[in-house]
Amino acid sequence: MKFVLRLAPLAILMLAACAKIDSIFGNSSSSSCSATVYTLGSTATGTMGVHDCRGPNGFSGQLYSFSATAQTNIRVTVVPTGFAPTVSVFTGTNKIVGESSYNGTLRVFLPADSYQIFVYSLDGRGGAYTLNTPATTLGGGCLTSDGSLTESDMGFTLKGAAITGQIIATDCGAVNAKMHWYRIRLAGTDTLNTTVTVDKPAGLYLVSTTGAVVANKELAAPGTWTSTYAATADGSYTLRIESRASGSVSNLPLNYTVALK
């Protein structure tokens, strides 16, 4: 008993020291962060490694909360100093919308709701950074030599989105197949009901997390495609909308609407 009592002051001292270290380096054993309120379109600054806390995904970083009062398409951009940032966007209930590792750039299409941006470093390094969320149009030019979009240029979204878009000649793709695409986060038990309406001929594809086409439709004329798909694994499923040529001239612009339920 005396041995235990003698150890007690030492244990208290060790706990106090750990708490002091956490207060300096911003570590926290808490399961959630106290989010900084953020306004879309503004610029925020911070320093990774200072006042970090545990985020929705269990990593240590810095969390921002914001509200989208209308359907919003934004590019979340983190410009770092001394570390490679990973950016995640979560719903207000901690369901992940999309994530981009190391490059600090993430495009998301958000239905009106409350959300969180979580900035963290997978390699454990720290440094100053700036965060901004400029509004961005859908689509855009190809960013790689093989004519594909990078992950950061795919619009991440989730069930509940109702999207209106227009594919134009400067969007990514071949002359007869300009495209827009969206990554939709699904859990393994989710069922996705997709409805796409187009005003020109189009090719429509739903691609699984493994790259397999799980549903597709060629519309030779304006019309609507409805698909029901039961997810088999957690992850990002890709909805791709492609224009189709009429003779030697592409049918552009192509207007479309998407409902994800």
Kinemage of the C-alpha trace (Angstrom):
@kinemage 1
@onewidth
@group {chain A} dominant
@subgroup {mainchain}
@vectorlist {calphas} color= white
{ca met a 1} P 0.000 0.000 0.000
{ca lys a 2} L 2.847 2.365 0.834
{ca phe a 3} L 4.423 1.565 -2.548
{ca val a 4} L 1.220 2.543 -4.371
{ca leu a 5} L 0.879 5.750 -2.367
{ca arg a 6} L 4.435 6.725 -3.174
{ca leu a 7} L 3.782 6.281 -6.915
{ca ala a 8} L 0.622 8.410 -6.863
{ca pro a 9} L 2.376 11.827 -6.715
{ca leu a 10} L 4.663 10.731 -9.566
{ca ala a 11} L 1.645 9.723 -11.720
{ca ile a 12} L -0.038 13.064 -11.036
{ca leu a 13} L 3.167 14.885 -11.996
{ca met a 14} L 3.428 12.897 -15.264
{ca leu a 15} L -0.194 13.657 -16.194
{ca ala a 16} L 0.355 17.352 -15.518
{ca ala a 17} L 3.468 17.312 -17.707
{ca cys a 18} L 1.557 15.628 -20.560
{ca ala a 19} L -1.202 18.203 -20.280
{ca lys a 20} L 1.397 20.970 -20.439
{ca ile a 21} L 2.976 19.411 -23.569
{ca asp a 22} L -0.452 19.094 -25.193
{ca ser a 23} L -1.180 22.735 -24.482
{ca ile a 24} L 2.055 23.750 -26.200
{ca phe a 25} L 1.801 21.548 -29.276
{ca gly a 26} L -1.953 21.624 -29.643
{ca asn a 27} L -2.482 17.882 -29.194
{ca ser a 28} L -5.738 16.689 -27.782
{ca ser a 29} L -7.191 13.364 -26.726
{ca ser a 30} L -10.661 14.773 -27.313
{ca ser a 31} L -12.804 13.001 -29.897
{ca ser a 32} L -13.943 16.276 -31.434
{ca cys a 33} L -12.683 19.730 -32.298
{ca ser a 34} L -14.052 23.088 -31.346
{ca ala a 35} L -14.558 24.419 -34.871
{ca thr a 36} L -13.702 27.943 -35.976
{ca val a 37} L -16.685 29.625 -37.626
{ca tyr a 38} L -15.832 30.330 -41.262
{ca thr a 39} L -17.572 32.341 -43.995
{ca leu a 40} L -17.494 30.948 -47.538
{ca gly a 41} L -15.379 33.054 -49.882
{ca ser a 42} L -13.238 34.534 -47.123
{ca thr a 43} L -9.553 33.885 -46.333
{ca ala a 44} L -8.502 32.296 -43.051
{ca thr a 45} L -4.978 31.792 -41.717
{ca gly a 46} L -3.607 29.293 -39.247
{ca thr a 47} L -0.538 27.340 -38.210
{ca met a 48} L -0.547 23.553 -38.297
{ca gly a 49} L 0.791 22.189 -35.028
{ca val a 50} L -0.518 25.098 -32.950
{ca his a 51} L -3.911 24.597 -31.263
{ca asp a 52} L -4.550 21.426 -33.279
{ca cys a 53} L -7.278 19.083 -32.100
{ca arg a 54} L -8.833 15.754 -32.994
{ca gly a 55} L -11.044 15.980 -36.077
{ca pro a 56} L -14.016 13.917 -37.313
{ca asn a 57} L -11.683 11.374 -38.952
{ca gly a 58} L -9.465 10.897 -35.886
{ca phe a 59} L -6.491 12.879 -37.196
{ca ser a 60} L -5.043 15.962 -35.543
{ca gly a 61} L -5.569 19.246 -37.369
{ca gln a 62} L -7.742 22.344 -37.556
{ca leu a 63} L -11.476 22.459 -38.150
{ca tyr a 64} L -13.725 25.145 -39.661
{ca ser a 65} L -17.521 25.177 -39.696
{ca phe a 66} L -19.642 26.963 -42.303
{ca ser a 67} L -23.124 27.032 -43.771
{ca ala a 68} L -24.193 26.901 -47.393
{ca thr a 69} L -27.502 28.745 -47.630
{ca ala a 70} L -27.983 27.654 -51.256
{ca gln a 71} L -26.511 24.962 -53.486
{ca thr a 72} L -22.858 25.909 -53.772
{ca asn a 73} L -19.917 24.848 -55.944
{ca ile a 74} L -16.576 25.817 -54.374
{ca arg a 75} L -12.893 24.994 -54.591
{ca val a 76} L -11.349 24.606 -51.151
{ca thr a 77} L -7.711 25.696 -51.390
{ca val a 78} L -5.051 25.479 -48.658
{ca val a 79} L -1.687 27.117 -49.413
{ca pro a 80} L 0.869 25.707 -46.932
{ca thr a 81} L 4.329 26.556 -45.660
{ca gly a 82} L 6.476 23.579 -44.693
{ca phe a 83} L 3.940 20.741 -44.947
{ca ala a 84} L 1.703 18.896 -47.404
{ca pro a 85} L -1.924 19.582 -46.453
{ca thr a 86} L -4.808 17.161 -46.651
{ca val a 87} L -8.270 18.716 -46.873
{ca ser a 88} L -11.551 17.006 -45.999
{ca val a 89} L -15.100 18.330 -46.079
{ca phe a 90} L -17.685 16.820 -43.731
{ca thr a 91} L -21.374 17.382 -43.178
{ca gly a 92} L -22.466 18.850 -39.858
{ca thr a 93} L -23.080 15.270 -38.686
{ca asn a 94} L -19.498 14.209 -39.556
{ca lys a 95} L -20.323 12.332 -42.765
{ca ile a 96} L -17.464 12.813 -45.219
{ca val a 97} L -18.277 14.591 -48.493
{ca gly a 98} L -14.832 14.470 -50.090
{ca glu a 99} L -11.113 14.481 -49.414
{ca ser a 100} L -7.938 15.455 -51.242
{ca ser a 101} L -4.570 14.273 -49.930
{ca tyr a 102} L -1.339 16.279 -49.967
{ca asn a 103} L -2.186 18.888 -52.635
{ca gly a 104} L -4.521 21.020 -50.507
{ca thr a 105} L -7.158 21.469 -53.225
{ca leu a 106} L -10.665 20.051 -53.253
{ca arg a 107} L -13.685 20.906 -55.394
{ca val a 108} L -17.061 20.190 -53.817
{ca phe a 109} L -20.689 20.688 -54.841
{ca leu a 110} L -22.806 21.180 -51.731
{ca pro a 111} L -26.569 21.216 -51.188
{ca ala a 112} L -27.727 23.850 -48.698
{ca asp a 113} L -26.686 22.634 -45.230
{ca ser a 114} L -24.048 22.943 -42.514
{ca tyr a 115} L -20.516 21.660 -43.185
{ca gln a 116} L -16.994 21.440 -41.814
{ca ile a 117} L -13.592 21.835 -43.464
{ca phe a 118} L -10.807 19.889 -41.774
{ca val a 119} L -7.167 20.739 -42.564
{ca tyr a 120} L -4.434 18.369 -41.400
{ca ser a 121} L -1.034 16.923 -42.232
{ca leu a 122} L -0.521 13.205 -42.833
{ca asp a 123} L 3.247 13.460 -42.484
{ca gly a 124} L 3.107 15.133 -39.066
{ca arg a 125} L 4.802 18.337 -40.204
{ca gly a 126} L 3.546 21.782 -39.310
{ca gly a 127} L 3.635 25.301 -40.606
{ca ala a 128} L 1.558 28.326 -41.511
{ca tyr a 129} L -1.195 28.156 -44.119
{ca thr a 130} L -3.994 30.135 -45.709
{ca leu a 131} L -7.437 28.747 -46.485
{ca asn a 132} L -9.865 30.145 -49.034
{ca thr a 133} L -12.986 28.902 -50.817
{ca pro a 134} L -13.553 30.738 -54.100
{ca ala a 135} L -16.688 29.950 -56.063
{ca thr a 136} L -15.901 27.883 -59.159
{ca thr a 137} L -17.712 26.821 -62.300
{ca leu a 138} L -18.285 23.195 -63.156
{ca gly a 139} L -16.047 21.454 -65.661
{ca gly a 140} L -12.965 23.090 -67.105
{ca gly a 141} L -9.950 22.313 -69.225
{ca cys a 142} L -8.083 19.003 -69.045
{ca leu a 143} L -5.274 19.084 -66.508
{ca thr a 144} L -3.227 16.065 -67.609
{ca ser a 145} L -1.587 15.052 -70.875
{ca asp a 146} L -3.903 12.076 -71.385
{ca gly a 147} L -6.970 14.310 -71.393
{ca ser a 148} L -8.325 13.453 -67.944
{ca leu a 149} L -9.162 15.531 -64.912
{ca thr a 150} L -7.198 15.281 -61.700
{ca glu a 151} L -8.928 14.310 -58.448
{ca ser a 152} L -9.035 17.936 -57.349
{ca asp a 153} L -11.080 18.836 -60.423
{ca met a 154} L -13.749 16.231 -59.834
{ca gly a 155} L -16.666 17.777 -58.000
{ca phe a 156} L -17.230 15.775 -54.818
{ca thr a 157} L -20.832 15.694 -53.671
{ca leu a 158} L -23.261 13.489 -51.756
{ca lys a 159} L -26.788 12.163 -51.740
{ca gly a 160} L -29.276 15.012 -51.638
{ca ala a 161} L -27.575 17.111 -54.294
{ca ala a 162} L -29.591 18.606 -57.151
{ca ile a 163} L -27.115 19.839 -59.758
{ca thr a 164} L -27.598 22.002 -62.843
{ca gly a 165} L -24.686 22.192 -65.266
{ca gln a 166} L -23.657 23.059 -68.807
{ca ile a 167} L -20.932 21.285 -70.788
{ca ile a 168} L -19.114 23.572 -73.229
{ca ala a 169} L -16.365 23.249 -75.845
{ca thr a 170} L -13.528 24.156 -73.474
{ca asp a 171} L -14.400 21.429 -70.970
{ca cys a 172} L -12.227 18.354 -70.614
{ca gly a 173} L -12.449 15.492 -73.100
{ca ala a 174} L -12.351 14.663 -76.808
{ca val a 175} L -14.223 16.695 -79.441
{ca asn a 176} L -17.196 14.326 -79.337
{ca ala a 177} L -17.043 13.595 -75.614
{ca lys a 178} L -16.593 16.682 -73.485
{ca met a 179} L -17.458 15.822 -69.929
{ca his a 180} L -18.336 16.730 -66.364
{ca trp a 181} L -17.994 14.250 -63.527
{ca tyr a 182} L -18.797 14.056 -59.862
{ca arg a 183} L -17.570 11.816 -57.077
{ca ile a 184} L -20.376 10.736 -54.766
{ca arg a 185} L -19.484 9.473 -51.307
{ca leu a 186} L -21.450 6.344 -50.399
{ca ala a 187} L -21.346 3.919 -47.513
{ca gly a 188} L -21.459 0.222 -48.256
{ca thr a 189} L -25.147 0.044 -47.340
{ca asp a 190} L -26.282 3.091 -49.340
{ca thr a 191} L -28.648 2.946 -52.302
{ca leu a 192} L -28.153 5.743 -54.810
{ca asn a 193} L -31.067 6.887 -56.944
{ca thr a 194} L -29.725 8.957 -59.853
{ca thr a 195} L -31.804 10.961 -62.318
{ca val a 196} L -30.077 12.808 -65.160
{ca thr a 197} L -31.920 14.919 -67.741
{ca val a 198} L -30.085 16.252 -70.816
{ca asp a 199} L -31.130 18.523 -73.688
{ca lys a 200} L -28.708 16.951 -76.231
{ca pro a 201} L -27.445 13.421 -76.959
{ca ala a 202} L -25.257 12.205 -74.101
{ca gly a 203} L -23.462 9.260 -72.596
{ca leu a 204} L -24.095 8.667 -68.884
{ca tyr a 205} L -21.995 6.444 -66.643
{ca leu a 206} L -21.880 5.430 -62.980
{ca val a 207} L -18.476 3.997 -62.044
{ca ser a 208} L -17.673 2.042 -58.869
{ca thr a 209} L -14.765 2.564 -56.484
{ca thr a 210} L -12.824 -0.104 -58.431
{ca gly a 211} L -13.293 1.673 -61.771
{ca ala a 212} L -15.973 -0.699 -63.079
{ca val a 213} L -18.974 0.750 -64.927
{ca val a 214} L -21.968 -0.392 -62.841
{ca ala a 215} L -24.671 1.481 -64.788
{ca asn a 216} L -24.704 3.399 -68.060
{ca lys a 217} L -27.001 4.793 -70.722
{ca glu a 218} L -26.566 6.241 -74.211
{ca leu a 219} L -29.218 8.849 -74.977
{ca ala a 220} L -29.399 9.516 -78.723
{ca ala a 221} L -31.814 12.402 -78.150
{ca pro a 222} L -32.798 14.735 -75.307
{ca gly a 223} L -34.219 12.725 -72.453
{ca thr a 224} L -33.935 11.397 -68.903
{ca trp a 225} L -32.016 8.484 -67.413
{ca thr a 226} L -32.952 7.030 -64.041
{ca ser a 227} L -30.743 4.522 -62.245
{ca thr a 228} L -30.907 2.755 -58.877
{ca tyr a 229} L -27.655 1.309 -57.563
{ca ala a 230} L -26.935 -0.411 -54.242
{ca ala a 231} L -23.365 0.288 -53.121
{ca thr a 232} L -21.196 -2.708 -52.290
{ca ala a 233} L -18.333 -0.837 -50.606
{ca asp a 234} L -17.597 2.442 -48.863
{ca gly a 235} L -16.004 5.038 -51.120
{ca ser a 236} L -16.414 7.536 -53.925
{ca tyr a 237} L -18.541 6.520 -56.895
{ca thr a 238} L -18.178 8.572 -60.065
{ca leu a 239} L -21.043 9.915 -62.157
{ca arg a 240} L -19.821 10.971 -65.619
{ca ile a 241} L -21.793 12.974 -68.181
{ca glu a 242} L -20.378 13.096 -71.729
{ca ser a 243} L -21.499 15.022 -74.787
{ca arg a 244} L -22.010 13.248 -78.118
{ca ala a 245} L -21.188 14.558 -81.603
{ca ser a 246} L -23.751 15.197 -84.336
{ca gly a 247} L -21.880 14.488 -87.575
{ca ser a 248} L -18.540 16.253 -87.284
{ca val a 249} L -19.784 18.942 -84.894
{ca ser a 250} L -20.190 18.419 -81.175
{ca asn a 251} L -23.665 19.063 -79.762
{ca leu a 252} L -22.650 21.863 -77.424
{ca pro a 253} L -23.507 23.443 -75.157
{ca leu a 254} L -25.171 20.507 -73.435
{ca asn a 255} L -27.405 21.417 -70.484
{ca tyr a 256} L -28.197 18.879 -67.794
{ca thr a 257} L -29.735 18.412 -64.378
{ca val a 258} L -28.820 15.741 -61.838
{ca ala a 259} L -30.787 14.614 -58.792
{ca leu a 260} L -29.063 12.293 -56.315
{ca lys a 261} L -31.270 10.630 -53.698
